[in-house]
C-alpha cells in the first residue's frame, strides 16, 4: 500500500489511495462508514482507522462469487 507512513490523511489522500473521488470519502465519513477527526473544519483520517476500515470492508472471494451467480 502506497504512502501509509503518515499518522493522518486528508480525504484527497485517502481517495487517491482507493482510486475514488474525494467527495466519495467525505460522503462515507458523513454516513459514519469511515471514522475521522475534525480539525477546525477539516476532516483528517488516521492511519489506524483507515486500515481498520479497509479490513472491515474486505470480502472473501467465495462469498462474492456466490452472490454474483
C-alpha positions in Angstrom: 0.0 0.0 0.0 1.4 3.3 -1.0 2.1 6.2 1.4 0.8 4.7 4.6 3.7 6.0 6.7 1.9 9.2 7.9 -0.3 9.3 11.0 -3.2 11.4 9.4 -4.5 11.7 5.9 -6.8 14.1 4.1 -9.9 13.0 2.1 -7.9 13.6 -1.1 -5.1 11.4 0.0 -7.4 8.5 1.0 -9.3 9.0 -2.2 -6.1 8.7 -4.2 -5.1 5.5 -2.4 -8.5 4.0 -3.1 -8.8 5.5 -6.6 -12.1 7.2 -5.9 -13.2 10.8 -5.8 -12.6 12.8 -2.6 -16.3 13.5 -2.4 -16.9 9.8 -2.0 -14.6 9.7 1.1 -16.4 12.7 2.5 -19.8 11.2 2.0 -18.6 7.9 3.6 -17.4 9.9 6.6 -20.7 11.8 6.8 -22.6 8.4 6.8 -20.3 7.1 9.5 -18.7 4.4 7.3 -15.2 5.7 8.0 -14.0 7.4 11.1 -12.4 10.8 11.0 -11.2 13.7 13.2 -12.4 17.2 12.7 -9.5 19.7 13.0 -11.2 23.1 12.7 -13.4 22.5 9.6 -11.0 19.9 8.0 -11.6 16.2 8.1 -8.5 14.1 8.9 -8.3 10.3 8.8 -6.0 8.3 11.0 -3.9 5.5 9.5 -5.2 3.1 12.2 -8.9 4.0 11.4 -8.2 3.8 7.7 -6.6 0.3 7.9 -9.5 -0.8 10.2 -12.0 0.5 7.6 -10.2 -1.5 4.8 -10.2 -4.7 6.9 -13.8 -4.4 7.8 -14.7 -4.0 4.1 -12.8 -6.9 2.8 -14.9 -9.6 1.4 -14.0 -13.2 0.8 -14.0 -14.2 -2.9 -16.2 -17.3 -2.4 -18.9 -15.2 -0.7 -18.8 -12.6 -3.5 -18.9 -15.2 -6.3 -21.9 -16.9 -4.8 -23.8 -13.6 -4.7 -23.0 -13.0 -8.4 -24.0 -16.4 -9.7 
